[in-house]
Amino acid sequence: MNYHELAQQIKQWAKQLGFADAGISGVSLADAERQLQKWLDAGYHGEMDYMASHGMLRARPDELVPGTLRVISVRMDYLPKAAGFATNLADPTQAYISRYALGRDYHKLIRNRLKQLGERINQQVSELGYRPFTDSAPILERPLAQQAGLGWVGKHSLLLNHQAGSWFFLGELLVNLPLPVDQPHDGDCGSCVACITSCPTGAIVEPYVVDARRCISYLTIELKGAIPEEFRPLLGNRIYGCDDCQLVCPENRNAPLSIESDFQRREQWQNQSLLSLFAWQEDEFLRFTEGSAIRRIGYERWQRNIAVALGNAPYQIEIEQALSAKLSSASPLVAEHIAWALAQQKRKGWQAESLLPRSTERLVRIIQKGLPRDA
């Protein structure tokens, strides 16, 4: 078997299957293993116990799948054509959802494409052993992708590529073939700290290190309990994930749009107001999130997140009424956040009523002091 020719064929097949790029690496991740242990020891994983439950298997692909000799890493662009970043973020009454979640859940799509890639390889190498992953197993996919030449890990901890930015998914195919490996990507962020200074909650505590407990994506997706009060005002209208560190990244200025129809923005996420989403009953939530990554947080956390966003929105009597209407029937978790949101709305309502034109303010002051007899 000419493994050099096979490696080139694999990359061609990957592109035919819709992947934007593919690369091949070995299985040694000693440096990444040390960084992972340090990150876990600091408690930065928060409630994500699965990050620690598999020990160091994440950094040892050959132990995760015995017999693994190489990892084929692939990337697939997901930025939708109608992302509408400015439209959503500029209007605090609209819901902002991380752009990776606007279409179909990527896990099944990429996993199926990886299986097809494995089957094509198997037609050439009958003794092939392979296993596909896409954010679905304890594996350090970004260090592997960097070793495979697909990009470098940025200061926000995401993989970056000069041509593609960071708007892409990663997937891996673990194989038992001694394929030639690619050169690791040697890119870096230089002196740029845009992601660090722009993070709303200060989650990037130092270059390349994210404290998940402060990250809006973690708070709105992974965290099962109450969102700490100190972070609630910082969420703004973000109800599922956050893209701020990617939006400010210079490498994303020319990022390509996805050609995958499944990753395009679904109709139910087109300019949705917070109030309309908050009005969904659980059966509506399940129906509208079918096949979507959003469904994984469940209806309760969906309501929790929207309640916080409504509390952050400008005062509207409709918002106050919607929150009040759900308070008595809400679960304790959601009720806590509704009560917080109501307090924010009432405070803003009082402030709005006090912000009167100067002429009216003068009249109010006169009335408060008492009108003169000859007025």
N, C-alpha and C positions, 0 to 999 in steps of 0.2 A: 504493500500500500504506500503510495506517495502522499504522505501527510501534508506536505507543503501545498500540493495541488488541492487536496481535500479542504484545507483551511480556507483557501481562496474561494472554493465552491460554496462552502458554508456561508461565507459573508455575502456572496451573490444570492443564495437562496433566502437568506435573512431579509435582504432588501426586496426580493420578489414577494415575500410574505408581509410586507408593509413596515418593516423595521427601518428606521432611518440610518442605523449604523450597527455594526457588530465588531467585537474584538475578542481575543482569546488571552487568558491569563493562566498562571499556575495557581496553586492552592495555598501558598504561604502568606499569612497575614500577621506576622509576629508584631510589627509596629502597631497595627490597628487593634490587635488584641490587648496590648498594654494600654492604649488610649481608651478602649471600651471599659476595661477594668477600673481605670481611674474615674471615668464618667459615672459608672455604677456606684463606686465607693463614695462619690460626692452626693449621691441621692438624686441626681439630675433626671432620672427616669420617672420619678414621681410614682403614680399608681400603675405604671406599665410594668407589672411584675414579670410579664413574659420576656422582657428584655434581659432579666437576670436568671430566669428559671431554667434556661438551657445551658447555663454555665458558659464556657468558652467555645461551645459548638459553633457559634456565630462566626468565629474567626478560623474555624477548622472545617472547611468543606469536605475534606477527605474523611473526617470522622462522622460528619452529618450523613454522608452517603459513602460508605466504605467502597474503595476501589476508584474513587474520583481522582483523575490525574489533571484535568483541565476544566476551566470554567469558561463557557462561551457567554459573554455579556452582550446584551442588546439594548437599544433605546428606541422608544417610539414617541414622536412628538404628540402633544395633546392640546396645545393652545387652540381654543375654538375660534372660528372666524368672527363671531359676534360676541367677543368677550365682554365688552361694555364696562371696562374698569371704571373709567371716570364717571359714567352715568350712575353707577350704583354707589360708589364711594362718596360722591358729592351730594347725594340725596339721602339724608339720615332716616327718612321714612321708608326707604327701600331696603330689602334684604341683600346682604352681600354674602355670596357663597364662593368658596375657593374654586378657582377655575377648573381644577382637575375633576371636580365632582359635578360639573354641569351636564355631562353626558352619561353614558352607560358606565357601570363599574368596570374599571380596567382589568381587574384581576382575571376574570374568565377569558376575556378577549386575548390578552397577552399570553396567558397560560396555554390557550388552545393553539395560538400561532407557534409557540415554542414546541408544543407537542408535534405539530406538523413539521417543524424544522428537524426535530429528533427523528421523525419517521423517514424524512428524506435522507438523512445521514445513514440511517439503518439500512436503507436500500443499497448503500455503497459498502457498508461495514456490518456484516451480519452479526458479529460478536459485540456490537455496540451495547453499552449500558448507559442509560441517561435518565435524568430526572429534571423536570422544569420547575422553576420558581419565579414568582413575581410578587415580592413583598408578602410572601405567604409562608415563609419558613425562617428559622433562625440563621440568617446569613448576612454578612456585612456586604451588601451589594455595591455601595459607593466605592469603598476601597478596591473591590474587585474590578469594578468598571474603570477606575483610574489605572489600575495595572494593565487592563486590556486596551488602554489608549483611548477610551471614549471621552475623557475629560479629566478635570481635576476637582477636588473637593474644595469648595469655596469657604469663605469665612462664616457663612450662614449654615454650613455643614451640608449643603446640597451640591450635587455634581454640576459643574459648569463646563461649557464647551464654547469656543469662540464663534462657531457658526450657529449653534442651536441655543445658546443661553442655558436656561435650566428648565424650560417648560417641556419636560419629557419624562416618561416612565422608564424604569429599568426592569430588566428580566434576566434570568440566568438559566443556562442549561448545563448541568453538571454531567460530564462525560468521562469515560474510562479510556480515552484515546490520548496518546502522546503527541498531540498536535503542537506545532511551533507556536510559541507565545509572541504576542505583540509587545512593542515598546511601551512602557508606562508613560502616561501623559505628564509632561513636566510644566504645565501651565500653573500660574498662580494669580492672586488678586492684587499683587503689588501693594501699594500704599492705600488702596481704596478701602474705606470703612463705611460706605453708604448703608449697607444692610445693618451694621451694628448701631449706627446713630439713628436709623429710621424705625427700628423695631418699637412698636407702641408700648410694649411692656418691659423692654430691656432684657429680653430673653437670651440674647447672644451675649453671654457674660464675659467672654473673651474670644478673640479670633478662633474660629473652628469649634467652639464649644457652646452648645445651646442648653440652657436649663429648661427642660421641658415643662417644669412646674409653672413657669412664667409665660410660656408660649401660647398664643391664642388658639393655634390648632389643637394643642393638647387640651386646653381649657374647654373648648367647645366640642371636641370629639372624644378624647380619651378619658377625661375626668368624669367619673360617675357620680360624684357627690356635688356639693354646693361649690359654685365658683367663688373664690375669695373676694370679699367686698372691695379690696384694694384694686383688683383688676377689672371689676365690672364696668366702671366708666370708660376704661381704656379699650374695651371691646368695640365701642361704637355700634355700627349696624352689622358687624360680622357675626353671622349666626352659625356658620360651618366653615372652620378653617380660616386661614389668613394668607395673603400673598404679598404682603408689604415688602418683605426682604427681596423678593423676586422683582417686584415692580420698580424698585430703585436701582437695581443692579445694571450697570452699564452694558454688561454682556448680553442683556436681554433686548437691547434696542432693535436688533435685526433678527430676533428669533422667528423661525418659520411657523406658519399656521399649520394646524393638523389637517391632513387630507382624509382622516378617518371619519366617516359619517357618525359612528357611535360616540365619538368624542365631542360632537357639536352640541351647542346649548339647546337643551330641551325646552319645549314650549312653556312648560309650567315654571321655568326659571327666567322667563322674559319679563324684566321690570316688575317683579312681584313686590307689593307693599308688605311691610311687616304685619300690618293689621289683617290682610287677607290670609297670610300664612298662619297667623296666630288663631284664626277662626277655623282652621281645619280640625275636623274630628279625627280620631285615631284611624278609622277606616280610610279616610281621605289621605292621610299621611302615608299609609301603607300602599295605597293605590298609586299615588303620584310619585312615590320613591321606589317603585318596583324596578329592579335592575339597576338601581343607583347605589353608589357608595354611601349616600346620606342615610339610607335605611338602617345602617349598623348602629347609629346612636340611639334609635328607638324614639318613640313618641314623647316620652317624659323629658328626655334631655333636649329634644327639639323645642318643646314648650318652654323649658328653662332658658334656653339660649335666646329665644325670641322675646321672652319677657324682659331680659336684660337689655336687649336692643331697643325695645319700646321705652324702657326707662331712660335710655340715652337720647331718644328722639326729642325734637322740640315739642313743647306742650301742645296737645290737642285734646279737646274734650272727648273726642271719639276714642283716643287711646286710653284715657282714664276710665271711660265707661267699659271698654273691652277688658281691661285688666280687672276691674271690680267685678264684672260679671263672672269671671272664671275663678275668682279667689276662693270661694266657698267649696267648690267641687274639685279643686286641684289637689294633687298629691302634696304631702308635706314639703318635698323638695321644690316643686314648682311654686307652691304657695309662698315659700320663703323669698323666691326671686320676684314673684308678682308683688309682694308687699314692698320689697325694696324699690321696684320700678314705680309703684304708685307714689311712694314718698318722693322720688325724683320728679315725677310729673307734677305733683302738687306744689313742690317747691318752685318749679319752673313756671307753673301757672300763676302763683303769687307774684313772682318776679315780673312776668309778662304784664300783669295788670298794673304793676307799679311803674312800668316804663311808659309814661305818658308824655305827650308833647309838652314843651316848656311852658307854653301858655296855660295848659291844663294843670301842670304841676304848680304853677304860681297860684292859680285859682284854688287848688286843693290846700296849699299852705295857708292862704288867707282864711279859708273856711275853718281849717284846723285851729287857727289862732283865734278865731272869732271875728265876725263881721262888725265893722264900726257901725254906730247908730245911724249915720247918715248915708250908708252904702245903698 
